[in-house]
Amino acid sequence: MSMFIKDRVKEVPLGVAAKLSLLKIKKQELSALKGLSYRRADYPG
């Protein structure tokens, strides 16, 4: 049973880290999209 708990403890932080990295990637994509839209507004055509 203790091994099962240890495996669980290892799994949880990995899952949290994965979610955080996904959130960071999404934020970066959003900021990149905003930057592109700003550039388009600055330079029409």
PDBQT receptor file of N, H, CA, C and O in Angstrom, charges set to zero:
ATOM      1  N   MET A   1       0.839  -1.204   0.000  1.00  0.00    +0.000 N 
ATOM      2  CA  MET A   1       0.000   0.000   0.000  1.00  0.00    +0.000 C 
ATOM      3  C   MET A   1       0.878   1.259   0.000  1.00  0.00    +0.000 C 
ATOM      4  O   MET A   1       0.549   2.250  -0.652  1.00  0.00    +0.000 OA
ATOM      5  N   SER A   2       1.992   1.213   0.733  1.00  0.00    +0.000 N 
ATOM      6  H   SER A   2       2.259   0.409   1.263  1.00  0.00    +0.000 HD
ATOM      7  CA  SER A   2       2.849   2.399   0.806  1.00  0.00    +0.000 C 
ATOM      8  C   SER A   2       3.441   2.728  -0.566  1.00  0.00    +0.000 C 
ATOM      9  O   SER A   2       3.602   3.900  -0.908  1.00  0.00    +0.000 OA
ATOM     10  N   MET A   3       3.764   1.693  -1.352  1.00  0.00    +0.000 N 
ATOM     11  H   MET A   3       3.633   0.742  -1.074  1.00  0.00    +0.000 HD
ATOM     12  CA  MET A   3       4.301   1.934  -2.697  1.00  0.00    +0.000 C 
ATOM     13  C   MET A   3       3.253   2.640  -3.555  1.00  0.00    +0.000 C 
ATOM     14  O   MET A   3       3.577   3.551  -4.316  1.00  0.00    +0.000 OA
ATOM     15  N   PHE A   4       1.999   2.217  -3.428  1.00  0.00    +0.000 N 
ATOM     16  H   PHE A   4       1.735   1.477  -2.809  1.00  0.00    +0.000 HD
ATOM     17  CA  PHE A   4       0.909   2.830  -4.194  1.00  0.00    +0.000 C 
ATOM     18  C   PHE A   4       0.806   4.317  -3.858  1.00  0.00    +0.000 C 
ATOM     19  O   PHE A   4       0.656   5.155  -4.747  1.00  0.00    +0.000 OA
ATOM     20  N   ILE A   5       0.888   4.633  -2.569  1.00  0.00    +0.000 N 
ATOM     21  H   ILE A   5       1.010   3.953  -1.846  1.00  0.00    +0.000 HD
ATOM     22  CA  ILE A   5       0.797   6.034  -2.131  1.00  0.00    +0.000 C 
ATOM     23  C   ILE A   5       1.989   6.823  -2.678  1.00  0.00    +0.000 C 
ATOM     24  O   ILE A   5       1.829   7.954  -3.135  1.00  0.00    +0.000 OA
ATOM     25  N   LYS A   6       3.182   6.225  -2.632  1.00  0.00    +0.000 N 
ATOM     26  H   LYS A   6       3.312   5.306  -2.260  1.00  0.00    +0.000 HD
ATOM     27  CA  LYS A   6       4.377   6.915  -3.144  1.00  0.00    +0.000 C 
ATOM     28  C   LYS A   6       4.221   7.211  -4.633  1.00  0.00    +0.000 C 
ATOM     29  O   LYS A   6       4.564   8.300  -5.095  1.00  0.00    +0.000 OA
ATOM     30  N   ASP A   7       3.703   6.240  -5.378  1.00  0.00    +0.000 N 
ATOM     31  H   ASP A   7       3.424   5.356  -5.002  1.00  0.00    +0.000 HD
ATOM     32  CA  ASP A   7       3.485   6.457  -6.810  1.00  0.00    +0.000 C 
ATOM     33  C   ASP A   7       2.496   7.600  -7.020  1.00  0.00    +0.000 C 
ATOM     34  O   ASP A   7       2.678   8.435  -7.906  1.00  0.00    +0.000 OA
ATOM     35  N   ARG A   8       1.453   7.628  -6.201  1.00  0.00    +0.000 N 
ATOM     36  H   ARG A   8       1.306   6.950  -5.481  1.00  0.00    +0.000 HD
ATOM     37  CA  ARG A   8       0.440   8.687  -6.308  1.00  0.00    +0.000 C 
ATOM     38  C   ARG A   8       1.081  10.050  -6.048  1.00  0.00    +0.000 C 
ATOM     39  O   ARG A   8       0.824  11.017  -6.765  1.00  0.00    +0.000 OA
ATOM     40  N   VAL A   9       1.915  10.112  -5.015  1.00  0.00    +0.000 N 
ATOM     41  H   VAL A   9       2.124   9.327  -4.432  1.00  0.00    +0.000 HD
ATOM     42  CA  VAL A   9       2.559  11.384  -4.659  1.00  0.00    +0.000 C 
ATOM     43  C   VAL A   9       3.438  11.864  -5.812  1.00  0.00    +0.000 C 
ATOM     44  O   VAL A   9       3.548  13.065  -6.062  1.00  0.00    +0.000 OA
ATOM     45  N   LYS A  10       4.060  10.918  -6.509  1.00  0.00    +0.000 N 
ATOM     46  H   LYS A  10       3.971   9.943  -6.306  1.00  0.00    +0.000 HD
ATOM     47  CA  LYS A  10       4.908  11.298  -7.650  1.00  0.00    +0.000 C 
ATOM     48  C   LYS A  10       4.048  11.754  -8.823  1.00  0.00    +0.000 C 
ATOM     49  O   LYS A  10       4.416  12.682  -9.543  1.00  0.00    +0.000 OA
ATOM     50  N   GLU A  11       2.914  11.110  -9.014  1.00  0.00    +0.000 N 
ATOM     51  H   GLU A  11       2.614  10.356  -8.429  1.00  0.00    +0.000 HD
ATOM     52  CA  GLU A  11       2.053  11.421 -10.162  1.00  0.00    +0.000 C 
ATOM     53  C   GLU A  11       1.419  12.806 -10.053  1.00  0.00    +0.000 C 
ATOM     54  O   GLU A  11       1.337  13.533 -11.043  1.00  0.00    +0.000 OA
ATOM     55  N   VAL A  12       0.974  13.170  -8.857  1.00  0.00    +0.000 N 
ATOM     56  H   VAL A  12       1.041  12.580  -8.052  1.00  0.00    +0.000 HD
ATOM     57  CA  VAL A  12       0.226  14.425  -8.698  1.00  0.00    +0.000 C 
ATOM     58  C   VAL A  12       1.033  15.657  -9.119  1.00  0.00    +0.000 C 
ATOM     59  O   VAL A  12       0.541  16.447  -9.924  1.00  0.00    +0.000 OA
ATOM     60  N   PRO A  13       2.267  15.851  -8.600  1.00  0.00    +0.000 N 
ATOM     61  CA  PRO A  13       3.024  17.047  -9.011  1.00  0.00    +0.000 C 
ATOM     62  C   PRO A  13       3.286  17.078 -10.513  1.00  0.00    +0.000 C 
ATOM     63  O   PRO A  13       3.301  18.152 -11.114  1.00  0.00    +0.000 OA
ATOM     64  N   LEU A  14       3.491  15.914 -11.125  1.00  0.00    +0.000 N 
ATOM     65  H   LEU A  14       3.479  15.042 -10.636  1.00  0.00    +0.000 HD
ATOM     66  CA  LEU A  14       3.711  15.868 -12.575  1.00  0.00    +0.000 C 
ATOM     67  C   LEU A  14       2.475  16.368 -13.305  1.00  0.00    +0.000 C 
ATOM     68  O   LEU A  14       2.584  17.135 -14.263  1.00  0.00    +0.000 OA
ATOM     69  N   GLY A  15       1.301  15.940 -12.859  1.00  0.00    +0.000 N 
ATOM     70  H   GLY A  15       1.213  15.317 -12.081  1.00  0.00    +0.000 HD
ATOM     71  CA  GLY A  15       0.062  16.378 -13.488  1.00  0.00    +0.000 C 
ATOM     72  C   GLY A  15      -0.124  17.879 -13.323  1.00  0.00    +0.000 C 
ATOM     73  O   GLY A  15      -0.530  18.570 -14.258  1.00  0.00    +0.000 OA
ATOM     74  N   VAL A  16       0.174  18.378 -12.130  1.00  0.00    +0.000 N 
ATOM     75  H   VAL A  16       0.504  17.817 -11.371  1.00  0.00    +0.000 HD
ATOM     76  CA  VAL A  16       0.035  19.818 -11.875  1.00  0.00    +0.000 C 
ATOM     77  C   VAL A  16       1.009  20.597 -12.751  1.00  0.00    +0.000 C 
ATOM     78  O   VAL A  16       0.646  21.619 -13.334  1.00  0.00    +0.000 OA
ATOM     79  N   ALA A  17       2.249  20.112 -12.844  1.00  0.00    +0.000 N 
ATOM     80  H   ALA A  17       2.544  19.281 -12.370  1.00  0.00    +0.000 HD
ATOM     81  CA  ALA A  17       3.260  20.786 -13.666  1.00  0.00    +0.000 C 
ATOM     82  C   ALA A  17       2.827  20.794 -15.126  1.00  0.00    +0.000 C 
ATOM     83  O   ALA A  17       3.008  21.789 -15.828  1.00  0.00    +0.000 OA
ATOM     84  N   ALA A  18       2.253  19.680 -15.581  1.00  0.00    +0.000 N 
ATOM     85  H   ALA A  18       2.106  18.872 -15.010  1.00  0.00    +0.000 HD
ATOM     86  CA  ALA A  18       1.794  19.600 -16.971  1.00  0.00    +0.000 C 
ATOM     87  C   ALA A  18       0.684  20.618 -17.215  1.00  0.00    +0.000 C 
ATOM     88  O   ALA A  18       0.675  21.296 -18.243  1.00  0.00    +0.000 OA
ATOM     89  N   LYS A  19      -0.252  20.727 -16.271  1.00  0.00    +0.000 N 
ATOM     90  H   LYS A  19      -0.245  20.176 -15.436  1.00  0.00    +0.000 HD
ATOM     91  CA  LYS A  19      -1.353  21.686 -16.423  1.00  0.00    +0.000 C 
ATOM     92  C   LYS A  19      -0.813  23.113 -16.440  1.00  0.00    +0.000 C 
ATOM     93  O   LYS A  19      -1.253  23.940 -17.238  1.00  0.00    +0.000 OA
ATOM     94  N   LEU A  20       0.150  23.398 -15.550  1.00  0.00    +0.000 N 
ATOM     95  H   LEU A  20       0.508  22.726 -14.902  1.00  0.00    +0.000 HD
ATOM     96  CA  LEU A  20       0.718  24.743 -15.490  1.00  0.00    +0.000 C 
ATOM     97  C   LEU A  20       1.436  25.077 -16.787  1.00  0.00    +0.000 C 
ATOM     98  O   LEU A  20       1.305  26.187 -17.305  1.00  0.00    +0.000 OA
ATOM     99  N   SER A  21       2.201  24.116 -17.319  1.00  0.00    +0.000 N 
ATOM    100  H   SER A  21       2.308  23.215 -16.898  1.00  0.00    +0.000 HD
ATOM    101  CA  SER A  21       2.923  24.364 -18.572  1.00  0.00    +0.000 C 
ATOM    102  C   SER A  21       1.931  24.596 -19.706  1.00  0.00    +0.000 C 
ATOM    103  O   SER A  21       2.168  25.436 -20.575  1.00  0.00    +0.000 OA
ATOM    104  N   LEU A  22       0.822  23.857 -19.703  1.00  0.00    +0.000 N 
ATOM    105  H   LEU A  22       0.630  23.175 -18.998  1.00  0.00    +0.000 HD
ATOM    106  CA  LEU A  22      -0.201  24.049 -20.741  1.00  0.00    +0.000 C 
ATOM    107  C   LEU A  22      -0.790  25.451 -20.628  1.00  0.00    +0.000 C 
ATOM    108  O   LEU A  22      -1.010  26.123 -21.636  1.00  0.00    +0.000 OA
ATOM    109  N   LEU A  23      -1.044  25.891 -19.385  1.00  0.00    +0.000 N 
ATOM    110  H   LEU A  23      -0.865  25.345 -18.566  1.00  0.00    +0.000 HD
ATOM    111  CA  LEU A  23      -1.595  27.236 -19.185  1.00  0.00    +0.000 C 
ATOM    112  C   LEU A  23      -0.614  28.286 -19.690  1.00  0.00    +0.000 C 
ATOM    113  O   LEU A  23      -1.011  29.262 -20.328  1.00  0.00    +0.000 OA
ATOM    114  N   LYS A  24       0.688  28.078 -19.397  1.00  0.00    +0.000 N 
ATOM    115  H   LYS A  24       1.011  27.285 -18.879  1.00  0.00    +0.000 HD
ATOM    116  CA  LYS A  24       1.708  29.030 -19.850  1.00  0.00    +0.000 C 
ATOM    117  C   LYS A  24       1.721  29.095 -21.368  1.00  0.00    +0.000 C 
ATOM    118  O   LYS A  24       1.793  30.178 -21.948  1.00  0.00    +0.000 OA
ATOM    119  N   ILE A  25       1.650  27.933 -22.011  1.00  0.00    +0.000 N 
ATOM    120  H   ILE A  25       1.591  27.053 -21.539  1.00  0.00    +0.000 HD
ATOM    121  CA  ILE A  25       1.659  27.885 -23.479  1.00  0.00    +0.000 C 
ATOM    122  C   ILE A  25       0.443  28.627 -24.026  1.00  0.00    +0.000 C 
ATOM    123  O   ILE A  25       0.554  29.383 -24.991  1.00  0.00    +0.000 OA
ATOM    124  N   LYS A  26      -0.718  28.407 -23.407  1.00  0.00    +0.000 N 
ATOM    125  H   LYS A  26      -0.808  27.792 -22.623  1.00  0.00    +0.000 HD
ATOM    126  CA  LYS A  26      -1.939  29.079 -23.868  1.00  0.00    +0.000 C 
ATOM    127  C   LYS A  26      -1.797  30.588 -23.718  1.00  0.00    +0.000 C 
ATOM    128  O   LYS A  26      -2.190  31.341 -24.609  1.00  0.00    +0.000 OA
ATOM    129  N   LYS A  27      -1.234  31.033 -22.592  1.00  0.00    +0.000 N 
ATOM    130  H   LYS A  27      -0.915  30.421 -21.868  1.00  0.00    +0.000 HD
ATOM    131  CA  LYS A  27      -1.054  32.471 -22.372  1.00  0.00    +0.000 C 
ATOM    132  C   LYS A  27      -0.104  33.045 -23.418  1.00  0.00    +0.000 C 
ATOM    133  O   LYS A  27      -0.339  34.129 -23.950  1.00  0.00    +0.000 OA
ATOM    134  N   GLN A  28       0.981  32.304 -23.713  1.00  0.00    +0.000 N 
ATOM    135  H   GLN A  28       1.172  31.422 -23.280  1.00  0.00    +0.000 HD
ATOM    136  CA  GLN A  28       1.943  32.772 -24.715  1.00  0.00    +0.000 C 
ATOM    137  C   GLN A  28       1.269  32.879 -26.075  1.00  0.00    +0.000 C 
ATOM    138  O   GLN A  28       1.494  33.840 -26.810  1.00  0.00    +0.000 OA
ATOM    139  N   GLU A  29       0.435  31.885 -26.413  1.00  0.00    +0.000 N 
ATOM    140  H   GLU A  29       0.252  31.104 -25.816  1.00  0.00    +0.000 HD
ATOM    141  CA  GLU A  29      -0.266  31.916 -27.700  1.00  0.00    +0.000 C 
ATOM    142  C   GLU A  29      -1.209  33.116 -27.758  1.00  0.00    +0.000 C 
ATOM    143  O   GLU A  29      -1.295  33.794 -28.781  1.00  0.00    +0.000 OA
ATOM    144  N   LEU A  30      -1.916  33.375 -26.655  1.00  0.00    +0.000 N 
ATOM    145  H   LEU A  30      -1.846  32.824 -25.823  1.00  0.00    +0.000 HD
ATOM    146  CA  LEU A  30      -2.843  34.510 -26.619  1.00  0.00    +0.000 C 
ATOM    147  C   LEU A  30      -2.089  35.820 -26.791  1.00  0.00    +0.000 C 
ATOM    148  O   LEU A  30      -2.518  36.691 -27.548  1.00  0.00    +0.000 OA
ATOM    149  N   SER A  31      -0.966  35.965 -26.091  1.00  0.00    +0.000 N 
ATOM    150  H   SER A  31      -0.617  35.258 -25.476  1.00  0.00    +0.000 HD
ATOM    151  CA  SER A  31      -0.185  37.198 -26.205  1.00  0.00    +0.000 C 
ATOM    152  C   SER A  31       0.366  37.341 -27.619  1.00  0.00    +0.000 C 
ATOM    153  O   SER A  31       0.434  38.450 -28.149  1.00  0.00    +0.000 OA
ATOM    154  N   ALA A  32       0.759  36.225 -28.234  1.00  0.00    +0.000 N 
ATOM    155  H   ALA A  32       0.704  35.324 -27.804  1.00  0.00    +0.000 HD
ATOM    156  CA  ALA A  32       1.267  36.268 -29.612  1.00  0.00    +0.000 C 
ATOM    157  C   ALA A  32       0.153  36.707 -30.559  1.00  0.00    +0.000 C 
ATOM    158  O   ALA A  32       0.375  37.519 -31.457  1.00  0.00    +0.000 OA
ATOM    159  N   LEU A  33      -1.043  36.166 -30.352  1.00  0.00    +0.000 N 
ATOM    160  H   LEU A  33      -1.223  35.506 -29.622  1.00  0.00    +0.000 HD
ATOM    161  CA  LEU A  33      -2.183  36.550 -31.198  1.00  0.00    +0.000 C 
ATOM    162  C   LEU A  33      -2.496  38.033 -31.017  1.00  0.00    +0.000 C 
ATOM    163  O   LEU A  33      -2.782  38.736 -31.986  1.00  0.00    +0.000 OA
ATOM    164  N   LYS A  34      -2.440  38.505 -29.770  1.00  0.00    +0.000 N 
ATOM    165  H   LYS A  34      -2.208  37.934 -28.983  1.00  0.00    +0.000 HD
ATOM    166  CA  LYS A  34      -2.701  39.921 -29.509  1.00  0.00    +0.000 C 
ATOM    167  C   LYS A  34      -1.660  40.771 -30.220  1.00  0.00    +0.000 C 
ATOM    168  O   LYS A  34      -1.988  41.789 -30.830  1.00  0.00    +0.000 OA
ATOM    169  N   GLY A  35      -0.392  40.345 -30.138  1.00  0.00    +0.000 N 
ATOM    170  H   GLY A  35      -0.126  39.518 -29.643  1.00  0.00    +0.000 HD
ATOM    171  CA  GLY A  35       0.681  41.078 -30.798  1.00  0.00    +0.000 C 
ATOM    172  C   GLY A  35       0.455  41.139 -32.298  1.00  0.00    +0.000 C 
ATOM    173  O   GLY A  35       0.674  42.181 -32.917  1.00  0.00    +0.000 OA
ATOM    174  N   LEU A  36       0.017  40.031 -32.892  1.00  0.00    +0.000 N 
ATOM    175  H   LEU A  36      -0.161  39.185 -32.390  1.00  0.00    +0.000 HD
ATOM    176  CA  LEU A  36      -0.245  40.004 -34.338  1.00  0.00    +0.000 C 
ATOM    177  C   LEU A  36      -1.375  40.958 -34.687  1.00  0.00    +0.000 C 
ATOM    178  O   LEU A  36      -1.290  41.690 -35.672  1.00  0.00    +0.000 OA
ATOM    179  N   SER A  37      -2.437  40.954 -33.881  1.00  0.00    +0.000 N 
ATOM    180  H   SER A  37      -2.506  40.359 -33.080  1.00  0.00    +0.000 HD
ATOM    181  CA  SER A  37      -3.581  41.827 -34.170  1.00  0.00    +0.000 C 
ATOM    182  C   SER A  37      -3.159  43.290 -34.024  1.00  0.00    +0.000 C 
ATOM    183  O   SER A  37      -3.601  44.143 -34.794  1.00  0.00    +0.000 OA
ATOM    184  N   TYR A  38      -2.300  43.583 -33.031  1.00  0.00    +0.000 N 
ATOM    185  H   TYR A  38      -1.941  42.890 -32.405  1.00  0.00    +0.000 HD
ATOM    186  CA  TYR A  38      -1.825  44.956 -32.861  1.00  0.00    +0.000 C 
ATOM    187  C   TYR A  38      -0.997  45.372 -34.075  1.00  0.00    +0.000 C 
ATOM    188  O   TYR A  38      -1.125  46.491 -34.570  1.00  0.00    +0.000 OA
ATOM    189  N   ARG A  39      -0.148  44.463 -34.546  1.00  0.00    +0.000 N 
ATOM    190  H   ARG A  39      -0.044  43.553 -34.143  1.00  0.00    +0.000 HD
ATOM    191  CA  ARG A  39       0.697  44.777 -35.703  1.00  0.00    +0.000 C 
ATOM    192  C   ARG A  39      -0.169  45.026 -36.936  1.00  0.00    +0.000 C 
ATOM    193  O   ARG A  39       0.109  45.927 -37.727  1.00  0.00    +0.000 OA
ATOM    194  N   ARG A  40      -1.211  44.226 -37.092  1.00  0.00    +0.000 N 
ATOM    195  H   ARG A  40      -1.437  43.494 -36.450  1.00  0.00    +0.000 HD
ATOM    196  CA  ARG A  40      -2.112  44.403 -38.235  1.00  0.00    +0.000 C 
ATOM    197  C   ARG A  40      -2.803  45.768 -38.143  1.00  0.00    +0.000 C 
ATOM    198  O   ARG A  40      -3.002  46.440 -39.155  1.00  0.00    +0.000 OA
ATOM    199  N   ALA A  41      -3.163  46.166 -36.928  1.00  0.00    +0.000 N 
ATOM    200  H   ALA A  41      -3.001  45.620 -36.106  1.00  0.00    +0.000 HD
ATOM    201  CA  ALA A  41      -3.826  47.459 -36.748  1.00  0.00    +0.000 C 
ATOM    202  C   ALA A  41      -2.839  48.593 -37.037  1.00  0.00    +0.000 C 
ATOM    203  O   ALA A  41      -3.213  49.617 -37.609  1.00  0.00    +0.000 OA
ATOM    204  N   ASP A  42      -1.570  48.402 -36.637  1.00  0.00    +0.000 N 
ATOM    205  H   ASP A  42      -1.266  47.569 -36.173  1.00  0.00    +0.000 HD
ATOM    206  CA  ASP A  42      -0.555  49.432 -36.871  1.00  0.00    +0.000 C 
ATOM    207  C   ASP A  42      -0.231  49.556 -38.357  1.00  0.00    +0.000 C 
ATOM    208  O   ASP A  42      -0.058  50.658 -38.878  1.00  0.00    +0.000 OA
ATOM    209  N   TYR A  43      -0.153  48.411 -39.028  1.00  0.00    +0.000 N 
ATOM    210  H   TYR A  43      -0.294  47.516 -38.605  1.00  0.00    +0.000 HD
ATOM    211  CA  TYR A  43       0.220  48.407 -40.450  1.00  0.00    +0.000 C 
ATOM    212  C   TYR A  43      -0.901  47.803 -41.293  1.00  0.00    +0.000 C 
ATOM    213  O   TYR A  43      -0.813  46.633 -41.663  1.00  0.00    +0.000 OA
ATOM    214  N   PRO A  44      -1.942  48.557 -41.604  1.00  0.00    +0.000 N 
ATOM    215  CA  PRO A  44      -3.029  48.000 -42.431  1.00  0.00    +0.000 C 
ATOM    216  C   PRO A  44      -2.539  47.721 -43.846  1.00  0.00    +0.000 C 
ATOM    217  O   PRO A  44      -1.953  48.592 -44.489  1.00  0.00    +0.000 OA
ATOM    218  N   GLY A  45      -2.780  46.507 -44.329  1.00  0.00    +0.000 N 
ATOM    219  H   GLY A  45      -3.256  45.799 -43.807  1.00  0.00    +0.000 HD
ATOM    220  CA  GLY A  45      -2.318  46.136 -45.655  1.00  0.00    +0.000 C 
ATOM    221  C   GLY A  45      -0.839  45.890 -45.620  1.00  0.00    +0.000 C 
ATOM    222  O   GLY A  45      -0.244  45.562 -46.646  1.00  0.00    +0.000 OA
TER     223      GLY A  45
